[in-house]
Amino acid sequence: MPKTIQQSVTLPATAARLYEMYFTPECHAAITGTPVTITPGPGSPFLALNGMIFGTMLYAVPARLIVHSWRSDHWSAEDIDSIVVLSFWPAGDSARIELVHVNVADHDVQGVSEGWEKYYWRPWREYPERGVSRREE
């Protein structure tokens, strides 16, 4: 039975900036450490972590909401696509991202949960400290 993962993280950037960073391929790649294919248009492909995760963009509201399908390259054909929902909440100079990741394959719940922290939240927190300015992105 597929599972749901819920996580919340506060990061040192505005909601609008975090949204922009997610959809800027160079920025997204700098955070995760691997190339990414991503645009906000519905139906556009999503490919990250050297093809380890992929899906299709479903819906986006600038600075507020991102919804896309998601699956891992090691999931079986019987595993249904999962859905990632990222909502962005202003908190002064920072912002909170609420993640709801539904229909995660049973056999990968722990890996996906840990992967969000390892590949996204931790490096995203450190991103401003690496000295990458907006001009370099």
C-alpha positions as CSV (number, residue, x, y, z in Angstrom):
1,M,0.0,0.0,0.0
2,P,1.6,3.3,-1.1
3,K,2.5,5.7,1.7
4,T,2.4,9.5,2.2
5,I,5.4,11.5,3.4
6,Q,4.9,14.9,5.0
7,Q,7.8,17.2,5.8
8,S,8.3,20.9,6.6
9,V,11.4,23.0,6.4
10,T,12.2,26.6,6.9
11,L,14.9,28.0,4.6
12,P,16.7,31.3,4.5
13,A,15.0,32.9,1.5
14,T,11.6,34.3,0.6
15,A,8.9,32.1,-0.7
16,A,9.1,33.7,-4.1
17,R,12.9,33.1,-4.2
18,L,12.6,29.5,-3.1
19,Y,10.0,28.9,-5.9
20,E,12.3,30.6,-8.4
21,M,15.3,28.5,-7.3
22,Y,13.3,25.3,-7.7
23,F,12.4,26.2,-11.3
24,T,15.8,27.6,-12.3
25,P,17.7,24.6,-13.7
26,E,21.2,26.0,-12.8
27,C,20.1,26.9,-9.3
28,H,18.3,23.6,-8.7
29,A,21.4,21.8,-10.0
30,A,23.6,23.8,-7.7
31,I,21.5,22.7,-4.8
32,T,21.2,19.0,-5.6
33,G,24.7,18.7,-7.2
34,T,23.4,17.1,-10.4
35,P,21.8,18.5,-13.6
36,V,18.0,19.0,-13.7
37,T,15.4,19.4,-16.4
38,I,12.5,21.5,-15.1
39,T,10.0,24.2,-16.1
40,P,6.7,25.2,-14.5
41,G,4.5,24.5,-17.6
42,P,2.0,21.7,-17.1
43,G,3.0,18.6,-19.0
44,S,6.7,19.6,-19.0
45,P,9.2,16.9,-18.0
46,F,11.0,16.8,-14.6
47,L,14.3,14.9,-14.4
48,A,16.7,15.2,-11.5
49,L,19.6,13.4,-9.6
50,N,21.1,12.0,-12.8
51,G,17.8,10.5,-13.9
52,M,17.2,8.8,-10.6
53,I,13.9,10.7,-10.2
54,F,11.6,11.8,-13.0
55,G,8.1,12.9,-13.7
56,T,5.8,15.5,-15.2
57,M,4.9,19.0,-14.0
58,L,1.2,19.1,-13.3
59,Y,0.5,22.5,-11.8
60,A,2.3,25.6,-10.5
61,V,1.3,28.9,-8.8
62,P,4.2,31.3,-8.7
63,A,5.7,31.7,-5.3
64,R,3.0,29.5,-3.7
65,L,2.6,25.9,-5.1
66,I,4.3,23.2,-7.2
67,V,2.7,19.9,-8.1
68,H,4.4,17.2,-10.2
69,S,4.3,13.5,-10.7
70,W,7.4,11.7,-9.4
71,R,8.9,8.3,-9.5
72,S,12.3,6.7,-8.9
73,D,14.2,4.8,-11.6
74,H,14.3,1.7,-9.4
75,W,10.6,1.5,-8.8
76,S,8.9,-1.4,-10.6
77,A,6.3,-1.0,-13.3
78,E,3.7,-2.1,-10.7
79,D,4.5,0.9,-8.5
80,I,2.2,3.8,-9.4
81,D,3.5,7.3,-9.9
82,S,3.7,9.4,-6.8
83,I,2.7,13.1,-6.6
84,V,4.8,15.8,-5.0
85,V,3.1,18.9,-3.6
86,L,5.4,21.7,-2.4
87,S,3.6,24.7,-0.9
88,F,5.6,27.9,0.0
89,W,4.7,30.0,3.1
90,P,6.3,33.4,3.8
91,A,8.0,33.8,7.1
92,G,9.7,37.2,7.1
93,D,13.1,37.0,5.3
94,S,12.7,33.2,5.3
95,A,10.0,30.8,4.1
96,R,8.6,27.4,5.0
97,I,8.1,24.7,2.4
98,E,5.5,22.2,3.3
99,L,6.0,18.9,1.4
100,V,3.3,16.3,0.9
101,H,4.5,13.4,-1.2
102,V,1.7,10.9,-1.8
103,N,1.7,7.3,-3.2
104,V,5.3,6.6,-2.4
105,A,6.1,3.0,-3.0
106,D,6.2,1.0,0.2
107,H,9.6,-0.4,-0.4
108,D,11.1,3.1,-0.8
109,V,9.4,5.2,1.9
110,Q,12.5,5.4,4.1
111,G,14.8,6.1,1.1
112,V,12.5,8.9,-0.2
113,S,12.1,10.4,3.2
114,E,15.8,10.5,3.8
115,G,16.4,11.6,0.2
116,W,14.4,14.8,0.7
117,E,16.7,15.8,3.6
118,K,19.9,14.6,1.9
119,Y,19.4,15.9,-1.6
120,Y,17.1,19.0,-1.0
121,W,16.7,20.4,2.5
122,R,20.3,20.1,3.8
123,P,22.0,21.4,0.6
124,W,19.3,24.1,0.2
125,R,20.0,25.4,3.7
126,E,23.7,25.5,2.9
127,Y,23.2,27.0,-0.6
128,P,23.5,30.7,0.4
129,E,26.7,29.9,2.5
130,R,28.4,28.4,-0.6
131,G,28.8,32.0,-1.9
132,V,26.6,31.6,-5.0
133,S,25.1,34.9,-5.8
134,R,22.0,35.5,-8.0
135,R,24.3,36.8,-10.7
136,E,26.3,33.5,-10.8
137,E,23.1,31.4,-11.1
